[in-house]
Amino acid sequence: MRLRSGVFASSCLLVQALGVALFLRGFFPVPVRSLPRREARADPPAEPAPPGAGVVSNWTKIPPPLFKKVVIVLIDALRDDFVFGSKGKQFMPYTTQVVEKGTSYSFIAEAKPPTVTMPRIKALMTGSIPGFIDVVVNLNSPALLDDNLIWQAKTAGKRIIFYGDDTWVKLFPKHFVEYDGTTSFFVSDFTEVDDNVTRHLDRVLKREDWDLLILHYLGLDHIGHMTGPNSPLVGPKLREMDNIVKKIHISLLSKEEASLPNLLVVCGDHGMSETGSHGGSSEGEVRTPLLFISSAFEKRSGPLAQPEHVQQTDLASTLAIGLGLPISRNSVGNLILPVVGGKTMREQLRFVHLNGFQLSRLLQQNTLAYEKDPGYEHFKIAEKSHGNWIKLYLEGNNSEILLNLGKKVLKQYLEALKTLSSSLSKQVAQYDMYSMMVGTVIIMEVLLLLLLSVPKALSKRAEFEVPLSPPLFSLLFYLMCLLLCAVHVIVCTSAESLCYFCSMSWLTAVGVMMLISALMCGILSAIAKIFENSRPPPKNPTVSSSSWSEIDVLILAGTIGHVLSLGASSFIEEEHQTWYFLINTLCLVLCQELCRNYFLLKECDPQHSTNVKQNFDSIGETSEYKNIDIPAASNSKLGKATSSSEFVKGSDKWISVATPWIILICCRLLRSLNQTGVQWAHRPDFGHWLTSSEHKSELSFLAAVSLLTIFFLVQRRCSLVSKIAMALGLLGVYSYRAAIGNVIFPWQHGGRDISKGITEARFVYVFVLGIVFTGTKDLLKSQVISTDSSMKSTGLWEVYSGLVLLAALLFRPHNLPVLLFCLLIQTMMTKYIWRPLKFDAAQITIMHYWFGQAFFYFQGNSNGIATVDVSAGFVGLDSYVEIPAIFLTAFATYAGPLLWAIHLLCYLSSEVSSDEKNIAVGLAGILQQWVMAVSATP
């Protein structure tokens, strides 16, 4: 069946989308869920029935609340060492005193990744473990429909007041009797975002018309995003938070009644990494302090021991018991026993029994073989022992036996709770491997079919024979269908956990199996046809038809090796090492290729020597009218008169040979600039040294030199207007960084007031838009008015220059050398490697892709969301605007790959060839390049 390339590509895209959807459905685990929220308020379980007849317990209701008023102070990005470490003693003296000598219990709460705000709020209020899919909706949080503490409190008639991050207002609409939300994404705001919360405190603390007060402070998180955890701004912010805790605590103590005490909870939703970001699983990101402060607790005496570790999900269960509410149905948390340790043994056993009953019911609704679960077995044993204890208690036995048995039952319950919680938590991280494997098979088959079809798809007609019809009627097709259906039946009938692909209808599953079989048969037919067409002719058998070079072998092996490495999580965590290795190896192979061309082959192959000379001649000629990476010769006649042998024997040859080694040195310097990955991300690097306050002068000098060099590398190929705009724009970049306090001007001797730099950043945006507009105008003119290749190349390069200016603005000052080396490597490879060696478009595309991926990690990025620089999305904004913030953050994160992709377009568009087969190959699936034949007049 003959198909045009567009129809074939569209069909492959649809099938690929099916495979990706199946893979993602299996990759994102289905959260553990219980009954819908409207059915969540059922009657609580009674105490375990005592053995024997005639003895019945009369406690069948939810225990009464333990606290009258509860205040939750959630400090965003509060790390555990900010309270329990040296910073806590220095900047939070009141909190430290309460922790060490007051009536409080201190814990370190461990959060599960992803450590971003919205999933953490869900975990705190529902006790469940949100998945990574919640990161996607973190920017626009929908209303939370699961059973949660806020809904239970509102249903019970409790009055809730909230001030702080408006994520709470979006998650719990119409739940608060009074609220004032502040946006959490404008990270340049350190003070107003917290002042908007604190200004309500004095008024609310005097009132009696509330039961639960929630305060969410964002300033510390914003400071971390902008300047990191070691910033001098952290100390004053912690001191501010300490004063707020002091004010609330004193107010609660002054209003306590004899009946019920009040409770103050101080916690963080997540921590922050050493760079100030969060979202990953490093120790600084997942460990947060959790403080319970109340007069109901015993006053601490003696030295403070290391705080006990609990799970962040335990807070929901503990607060539910403290407020006299049912535990959320989807909670996987355990009751923090010391909080209720002052109650009687019967009350403590009642509390842990309610928690165990809720966890066991959740296990029953999500696990088929729940009766075999060790946690469920332990709970049943503890429940039976609890019944025996109740029998002794109701009989009036007050001996030591009753107390010892109660402690034993309590221990059994705690062990059962721990095992049940662990079993449920594992289900959240349990992937649907079968769905993932089916999706992966479909994706790999489509990719292989595309690779086999590339030679014909790149032809002029772009029309080829798809080997589809014969396989549909072959015996192999039907045998594969039967085999896959048999495998499907075996997997689905023997699976212990739920599987999405098995839950599909049999008709749909059989259709997917037929699709997989058809693709496999088509691939086999295509491979057989390729081998049939590639048989050597009977004459001249000694002539080798192989045209594979070391570059081709490296590109193929490197690409396949990288794809295979993604099958291991450790390679994904440290993927930057793979790209560093590949580009280093590429540089060595390029050096070998250059030495062979200049020193070996020209001696034994005169024709090759002539080709190399012609390549250098073509560089000088094309640079005269294309206005690309090599400066135009000032005198075209002089360029023609110079013999090509002088090019080869001159300095260009040695610079060309030295270019791979210069690139290796640049890459090694960039590796030292930012540590990334997981294993060694905590180690100090040159970037940390530069960003410390003691080395601001060195950072300023490096930033100025980098910006000046960037201008000289970019301006050579721009128009006069764009050159002026670029110079003023880069000056504005330095002024912006000086305004926000990152760098200093040489004439600055004393301190300078720090601002948000909004005026300076917007000044740069004007020039970015102007340069991009000028380039876009030239591109449109080259397509509509004239067919001049030089105008098109100039337009593309000016668009590229505008994006370089934007990247310089968004990059942090210590990352400006990354942008500088990016431009330097592109210039050197274009002039001294790609053009002299005449690599084809496919080879150059792969090289651009490799370097683009490497520069993604040179920026300090990783495959974890913790390294995303959110502050870049707010450069020049005085309020949160969603679309610009998302665009700027995404551009700053992927600037490396994007700049290399745009440079690829600039390079390919500048290539002129009279051969119609010389087409420009862009990045697969993303970039498209128009083919033009331009006749140039010297």
N, C-alpha and C positions, 0 to 999 in steps of 0.2 A: 504494500500500500504506500503510495507516494504522498508525502506531506511537505508543505512548506515549513521553513524553520519556525515561523511565528506560531503556526498551529501546533507543531511538535513541542515547542517550548511552553506554550500555554497548557498543553495536556500534561507535560511533566510537572509543571508548577502546581496543578490541581492535585495530582497524585502525591507530590511532595508535601503539600499542605495536609493531606490526609495522614501521612506518616508522622509529620511533626505533631499534629493534634493528638494522635494516639500516644506518642512518646511523652508529650507534656502531661497528658491525663494520667499516665502512670508515674511520671516523675514527681508531680506535686501530690503528696499523699492526701487521702481523704481524711479530714479532721474527724476526731472521735466525737460523735454526737449522740444525744439522748432524745427524749421526747421534745416536741415543739414547746415554745415558751408558754403558750396559752394552757398547756396541760401540765405545766411544771409544778403548780401549787396543789399537789395531792396531800392527803393526810400523811403525817410523818409516821415512821414505824414505831411501834411500841417497844418497851424494853424486852429483851429476850425472856421467853416464858420459863419460869422455874420448873424443874422436873417434878413429877408427881402431881397428884390431884389436890385441889382445894387451896392452892397457893397461886394467886394471880397478882401481877403488878398493875398498879393503877396509873403509871406514868406513861401517857400515850400522846402527849402534846410536845410541841417545840419548847425547849427550856426558855425561861424569861431572859431578857437582855441582861448583860453583865455591866454595861456602861450606859450612862444617860446620854451624853454627847460624845461624838467622835469627830476629831479634826484630823484630816489627812493632808500633810504638807509634802507634796511631791516636787522634788527639785530635779529638773531635767538634767541628765548627764552627771549625776552625783556619783562619783567613784567611791569605793569603800575607803581608799586611803585618804580621801578628802575629810573624812570624819575620824577614822581610827588611826591615821598616820600622823606624820609631823605637821602637815598642813592643818589638820583638825585641832591639834593642841595650840597652834599659833594663831589661827584665824577663827576658830569656833570654840572659844573657851567655855562658854556656858553649856553648850551641847556636850562637850567633853566632860565637864563636871557632872552633869546629869548622868551620863553614861557610866562614869567611874564610881560615883558615890551616891547617886540619886535613886529614886524608885523607878527603875527602868529595866528593860530587857533588850539586849543588843544582838543583832544577827547580821550575817552577810548573806544577802539574797542573791542567788545565782539565776540570771536570766538566760533563756534559751534564744539562740539566734533565730530570726534576724533581730538584732538589737536596734530597732527603730521605734519611734514613739507609739504609733497607732497599734501595732501588734503587742507592745508591752502593756498598754492600757487595757487591751482585751485580756491579756494574761492576768493582770492585777485584779480585774473586776469579775471575770468569769472563771478563773482558775484553770482555763484550758490553755493549750499550747498552739498559738497561731502558726501557720506555715509561711514559707517564703512568698507565696502568692499574695500575702497581705502587704508586701512591700510595694506591689504595683498600685494598690488602692490607697497607699499611705498619703498620697498627695490630695486625694479627694475621698475622704472617709465616708462610707455610707452608714446608715443607721444600723446599730447592732441589734439583731433580732434574736440572738441566743439568750438563754437564761443567764442572768447576771445579777450581781449584788445590787446595783443601782435600781434595776427593775423590781427586785424583791423588796427593797426598802420603800420604794414609792408605792408598791401594791399594799404594803403593810401600813401605809399612812404616815410614814416618816417624811419630814420636810428636809429637803436637800438644797444646799446653796453651793454654787460653784463659781470660782474666778480663776482665769488662766487660759491655758491653751485651748483654742476653740475646737480642737479635735474632739474633746469631751462633748461639746454641744452638738457636734455632728453625729457622734456615736449614740448619744442618749438624748434625742430631741424630746422636748416636753416633759422631761423628768425632773427638772430643777424648778423650784419655786422662785429662785432668783439666780441670775448668772450674768457674767460679763466676760466674753471670750476675746482673746487676743490671738492674732495670727502667729503661727509657730515657724513660718518659713522665711521671715525677714530677718536673717541672721546678723545683719549689721546693727541691729538694735540691741544694746546691752542693758539699758536702764529703763526706758519707758515701758518696755514689755513687762517688767516686774513692778514698776511703780503703779501700773494700772491694776495690779492685783492687791498690792499693799494698801492702796488708798481706801479700800473698803473695810480693812481690818478693824479699825477702832470702832466703827459704827456697828459692825456685825457682832463683835465680841460682847457688846453691851446688851444685845438683844437676847430674848429667850425663845423666839419663834422658829427655831431650827433644831434638828437632831443630828445632821451630818453636814459638815463643812469640808469642801475639797478645794485646795489651793495648788495650782500647778505653775511653778516658776520656770521660766525659759532662759533667763539671762545667762546662766552658767553654760548651758548648751551652746548658746550663740558665741560666747567667748571662746569656747573650745573649737568651734568650727573656724573661727576667724584667726585665732592666734595660738591655739594648742593648750594643753593642760599645764604647761610650765610658764604661762604668760603672767606678767605682773598684775594683770587685771583679775586673775582668779582669786587672789587673796582678799581684796576688798569685797568681791561678790560673796565669798564664803562668810566674811564678817557680817555682811548685810543679812544673809540667810540666818546666821546665828542670832542676831538681834530679833528677827521675826519669830524664831522658835522660842526665844525667851519671852517675848511679849505674849504669845499664845499660851504658853505653859503657865505663866503667872496668872493670866486671866482665867484659865480653866480652874486653877487651884482656888482662886478667890470666889468662884461661883459654885463650888461643889456642895452638895447636900449630903446628909447622913445616909440617905437611902442608897444612892448609886453614885459611883465615882465617874469621872470623865476620862477619856483616852485621847492621847495625842500620838499620831503615827507619823514618823519622818522617814521618807524613803526616796529612792530614785527609780526612774523607769529603766534606765540603762546607764552604763558608764561612758568612758571615752578612751580612744586609743592614744598612743603617744603622739599622734599627729592631730588629735582633737576631733577626729571623726568617730563614727560608730556605725554599727550594722553587722559587724563580723562576730567572731567568737574568741577574740583575744581576752586575756584575763582582765585587762582594764575595762573592756567593754561589757563583760557579763557580770561582774561583781559589783553590787551596789549595797549600801548600808540599809538596814531595816531596824528602826528603833520604835519600841512601844514604851510610852511614858505615861504613867498613871499612879495616883496615890493608892490604888488597890494593890500594887506590888510591894514586896518587902524592900526596904532600903538596903542597897548593896553595901557590903563591908569587905574590906580587904582589897588586894590588887585585882585589877581587871584581867581576866583570862582572855585568851584569843576567842573572838566571837564565834559562835556556832554557825555552821553553814546550813541554810535552808533553801528551798526552791521559791522562786518568786510567785509561783502559782499557789503557794501555801497561804498567802495573805487573804485570798478570797474566802477560803474555808474558815480561817481564824476570825475575820471580821464578821462573817455571817453568824457564827456562834456568839461573838461578843455583842451583836446587835439583836440577838434573838430571832434570827431569820433562817429559813431553810437554806442549806448549802446548794449552790448552783448545780443543776443536773449534769452539766458538762465539765465540771471541775475535776482535775486530776491531782489537786493539791491535798496536803495533809494538814491537820490541825497542829499548830505550833503549841505544844503542851504547856510550856512554862507560862504562857499568857493566862491559862486557866488553872495553873497549879495551885492557887490559893483556895480553890473550891473543895467541897467534900469529895470523898472517893466516889460516891454514887453519881454525883454530877459529872465528874471527870469521865467515868465509864460511860455515862449517857452521851457525852459529847463525842467521844471516839467511836461509839457504836453508830451514832448518826452519820459520822464521816465514813465509816467502813461500809455501812449499808448503801450509801450513795455511790461509792466507788464500785462496789460489787454489782449493783444494778447497772451502772454504766458499762462494766465489763460484759455483763450478760447481753446487752443490746448491741455490742460491737464485736463479739467473739463467739464463734460457733461452738468451740469446745471449751467453754468457760469453766466447766466443772473440773477440768484437769489443771487449771491454772493454780500454781502454788499459792498465790495470794488469796484466791477464793477459798482454797482449802484451809489456809491459816485463819481466815476470817470466820469460817464456820466453827473451827475448833475454839477460837476465842469467844464466839457467841455462846457456845455451849457452856464454857467455863463461866461466862458472865451470868448465865441462868442459874448456875449453882451458887454463885456469890449472892444473887438477889434472894434466893431461897433462904440462905443463912441470914441475910440482912432483915428480911421480913419476919423471920422467926425471932428477931430481937437479939441475935448473937453479936456481942460487942467485944469479943475477945481478940487476942493478937492474931488468931487464925484468920479472922475476917479481914484484918488489915493486910496480912501477908498474901492472902488469896487475891485481894483486890489489886495489889501491886503486880502479882503474877498475871492477872487478866489484863491489866493495863499494858504490861509489856507485850503480851500476845497480840493485843489490838494494834499497838504501834508497829510491830513487825509485819502484821497483815497489811496495815495501811501503806507501809513502805513498799511492800511487794506489789500490791495492787496498783499503786501509783506508777511504779516502774513498768509494769506490764502495759498499762494504758499509754504511758509516754512513748514506749517503743512502737506502738501502733502508728503514732503520728509520723515517725521517721521510717516507717516500713513502706518501701516502694512497691508499686505494682509491676513486678519484673516482667510478667508475661506481656502486658500491654506495651511496655517499653521495648521489649525485644521485637514484637510485631512491627511497631513503628520504625525501629531501627532498620529492620530488613527492607521495608518499603523504601526508606530514604536511601539506603546504600544501593539498592537495585536501580533507582532512578538516576543516581549520580553516575553509576557505572554505565548505564545506557547513554547518558549525556556525553561521557568521555569517549565512548566508542563512536558517537555521532559527530564529534567536533570537527574532524577533517572535512566531512561533507557539508556540515552546517556553515563552515567558514568559506565555502566556495562562492563564486559570484552569484549563481542562481539560488543558492541556499535552499535547494530542494533535493530530497534524497528518499531512498527507499527504506521504509521502516519495516523490519522483519517481524510483522505482527500477525498477518493472516495465517501463514503456515503453522506456527506453534499452536494456534487455537484448535487445529484439527489433528494434532499429532498425538501419538500414544503417550509421549513423555508428559504432555500437559495434563492429561487425565490421571496419570499415575501420581504426579505431584499433587494434584488436587486431593486425591484420596489419601495420600500420606499426610498432608497438612491437616485435613479434617480429622484424621485419626489422632494426630498429636493434640489437636484442639480438644477433642473429647476427653483424652486422658488427663490433660492439664486441668480442665475445668471440673472434672469429677473428683480429682484427688487434691485440689487446692483447699487448704485449711482456712485461708483468709479470702476476703472478697476481692474479686477481680473485675475490672470494668469491661474488658473485652469479652469475658465469659458471660457477663450480664446482658450482652447484646443479643438480639434475636438471631436464631440460627440462620435465617436467610441472609442477614447482613454479614454474619461471620463467614458463611460460605462464599459470599461475593468477594470479601477481602482475600480469602484463600485463593480464589480463582484469579484475582488481580496479581497476587504474588507469583502464582504459577505462570501466568502469561508473561510477566516481566522477566522471569528467569529464563523461560524458553526463548523470548526475544533476544536476551543477552547472549545466550548460547548460539543462536542463529547468526547474530552479528559477528561474534568472535570467529565462527566457522567461515563466514564470508571474507573476513579480513585475512585469515590464513590462506584462504583459497586465492585471493587476489595478490597476495604477497609472495607467491612462489617464484623463485628466480627463473629467468628464461634459460633454455637448454644451452644457448651459446654463451661464451665468455663466463664460465662458471667460477673462474678465479677472481673476478672482480667483486669486491665486497660492496653490498648495498647499504651497509649500516652507516648512518650519519650521526650516531649518538656521540656527544662529547661529554667531558667530565661535568660541565655545567648542567647538561640535560639529566645526567644520572643523579647529580646532587639535588636538583629541583624535584625530580620524581621521588627519590628516596626520602628527602626531607619532608615533602608534603604528605606522603603516605605515613611516614614515621610520626609526624605530628598528629595526624588523625588517630593513629593507633594509640598514641600516648594518652589521649583523652579518655581512654577506657579505665584509667587508674586515677583515683581521687588525689593522690599525692602529686601526680604530674599536673593535674588541673590547678592545685594550690600553688605549685611552683612552676607554672607554665612559662614564666619569664625566662627561666633557665634554658628551656627548649629553644626559644627564639634567640637568646644570646648565643647559644651554641651554633645555631643554623647560620646566623649572619657572620659569625667569626669564621666558620668553615667556608662560607661563600667567598669571603674576602681572600682566604688562602687559595681557593681554586681560581679566583679571578687573577691573582698574582701569578699563578702557574700558567694560566692562559696567556697573560701578557708577555711573560718571559718566553714562552714558546713562540709566540707570533713575532717578537722583536729580535730574538737571538738564535733560535733554532731553525724554524721552518723557512725563514727567508734565505738561509744558506743552501738548503737542499731543494727548495721549491721557488724558482724565480718568479713564477706566476703569482704565488702567494705574496711575495715581496711587493710586486706591482699592485696587488689588491690593497695591501696595507697603506701604501703611499697614496693610492686613490682615495682611501677612506679619510686620510688627513687632509687631502686636497678638498674633498667634499665638505669637510667641517668648515674650512675657511670660506668656501663659496656660499654655503647655506647660511652662515652667520651674517652674511652681508645683507640679506633681504628678509630673514625670518625673525630677527630681533629676539633671539632666544638665548640659551644659556651661555653662549660664548660672545664676547663683545665683538661688534662688527669691526672689520678691518678699516682703518682710516683711509686706506688707499687701495681700491680694488685692483688697480693695475699692478701695484706692488705685490699684492697677494698672488696675482697670476704669474708674475715674473719669477717669484721664488720657486725654486725647484722642490718637488715633493720629497726628494731625498734629504733635504735640509730639515724638513719637518721630522723625519724619522730619526735622523742622526742628531738632532738638536736637543734642547732641554726638554721638549715636550715628551720625548720618549722616556726619559728618566723620571719625570714627574708622574707619567702614567704608571710606570712600574712601582713608584713609591706610594701611589694613591691608595691601594688596599691596606698598606701598613699605616698610613695616616688615619684611615677610617677605623682600623682596629684600635688605635690609640684613643680616638674620639669616643668610641663605644666603651672602652675601659674606663675613661673618665666619667662618662655618663652613668655607668653602673655604680660608681662610688657616690654619686650625687644623692640617690634615693634608694633606700632599702625597701623591698617589696616582697610579696608572697606571704607566707605564714611562718615558716620555721625561723627566719632571720629578720623578720620585719622589726623586731624590737631592738636590734642592734643599732648603735649610733652610726650615722653616715655624715657625709660632708654637708648635706642639706641642713641637718640639725645644728651643725657647727655654725653655718652661715646665719641661720635664723635666730640664734641666741642674741640677747640684747647686748652682749659684750662685743659682738663682731658686726655691728650695724655699719661701720665704716667700710669694712671689707665687702659686705653685701652690696652696699651702695656703689662701690667702685666696679664690682663684677656686673651689676645690673646696667650701669652706664656704658661699660665697654661692650656688653652684649647687644644693647639696643643700637649703639653706633655701628657695630659690625653687621647687624641685621639690615640696617639701612643700606650699607654699601653692597651687600649681596643681593638685595631686592631691587634697588632703584635703577640698576643698569638697563633693565628691560622695560621700564615704565616710561610713559610720556612725561613731559615737563610738569604738567599740572599734577599728575599723580606723584611725582617725585617730591614736590613741595608739600603735598598733603601727607605723604608718608613721613617726611621729616618732622612736620608739626605734630602729627599723630604720635610718633614715638617720643617726642618731647612731652606730650601730654600724658603718655603712659608713665614716664618717670615722675612727673608732677603729681599724678594720682597716687602713686605709691608713697611719695613723700608726704602727701596730705594725710594719708591714713597711718603714717608713722612707720612704714616698713623700711624706708630708706631716708637718707638725708642729703641735702644739697651741700656742696663744698663750703659755702659761706655761712652755714648754720653752725653756731658755736653753743648756744644754749638750747633749752628745750623749746619745743614748738607745740602749739595746740593741735591736737589730733581731731580730725573731722572725718566725715564719711566719704569725702572726695567725690561727691555726686557731680559737682560742676566740672571737675577735671575729667571724669569718666565720660560724661556726655559730650564734652569737647572732642574726645577721641572717637566716640561713636559717629559724630558728624563726618569726620574724615574717612572712617571705615565705609560708611554708606556712600560717600562721594566717590571713593576709589572703585567700589564694587559697581556703582551705577555707571561710571565711565567705561569699565570693562564690559559690562552687559550691553551698553550702547554699541561698542565696537563689534561685539559678537553678533548682535542683531543686524548691524550694517553689513557684516561679511556674509550673512545668510540671505539678506533680502536685496540689498543694493548691489554689492559687488561680490566677486568670488576670490578676492585677494587673500591668499593664505597668510600673509604677514599681518593683516588686520585681525584675522581670527586668532592668531597666536598671541598678538599683543593684548587682545581683549581677554583671553583666557588667563594670561599672566597677570593682568591687572586685577582680575577677580581673585586670583591666588594671592596677590600682594595685599589686598584688602583683608583676606582671611588671616594672613600672617600678622597684620596689625591688630586684628581682633584677638588672636591668640596671645600676642604680647601683652595686651591689656588684661586678659583673664588669668594668665599664668601668674603664679606667685613669683616674687623676685628671684628666689634661688633657682627657679626652673627656667629662667630665661636662657641659660646656656643650652638647654635641651632644644629650644627653638633655633638658636644659633647653629648648633651642630647639625640640626636637620637640614637647614639651608646649605651649609657648607658641604655636607656629604652629597646632597643632590647635585650641587654645582660640579663637584669634582668627578662624580661618577658619570655625569652627562658628558663632560668635556674629554675626560681621559680614559673612560672605560667603554661606555655604551656606544658612542659614535665610532671610535677607532676600530672596535671589534665587530661592529655591525650585528649586534644581537637582534634577534627577531622580536616582534611585538609580544609574543607569548612569554618569552624569557624575561623581558624587561618588566612585564606585568607582574610575574611572580616575584621578582626581586623587589619591586615597589611594595608588594603586599607583605613580604617578609620584613622589610625595614619599617613599614608602617606599624606592624604588630610589635616589633621591638621597641619603637619609640612610644607606643602606648604604655609599656612598662617602664621605660626610661623616665616618664613623667612622674613615676611613683604610684601608678595605678596597679591594681591587681584584679583577680576574679572575685574578690569580696567587695561588697558595697560600702565597707567601712572606708575605703580609700577615695570615694567620690568626694570631690571638693565642692560642697554645697555652696560655699561662700561665693564662688564664681558666678552663680546665678543671680546675685544681687548687686553686682558692680554697676554703679550708676543709677540704682533704683532707690527711691525714698519710701516706697511701700511695696507690699507683695503683689506682683502682677504675674499670674500663673504661667501664661504662655511664654513671655520673655524669660522668666526665671528657668523654666524647663529647657528652653532652647540654649541659653547661655551655659547652663550646667552640663548639658549633653555635649555641646561643642567643646568646652574646656576639657571634658573627660576624654573625648575621642579626637582631639585635635591632631595627635600624631598620625593615626591612620588616615584621617581626612586630608591632611596636607599632602601626604604622599600620594593619595588617590588623585587629588587635583593636579599635582605635579605630573602624574602619569598622563593625564589628559593634555596638559601643556606640551609634554614631550612628544606624544603620539601625533598631536595636531600639527606639530612643526615638521614632521617627517614628510617629505615630498618624494614620490616615486612615480615613474611613468607606467609601472606595471600595475594593472588592475587588481592583481592578486595581493598587493601590499595593503592590507586592511589594518585598521587600528583596533586592537583587542583591549577592551576596558576591563575593569574588575568584574568578575563573573556575577551576573544577576543584578549589578548595580550601575556600572558605567557603560555607556554606549558612545562610540566615536564614529563620526561621519567620514566617509571615504571621499577624498578629492584628489584629482590629478591637476597639479599646478605646473604650468610651464614657466620657468624662471629665465629671465634675460640677464646675463652677467653685466 
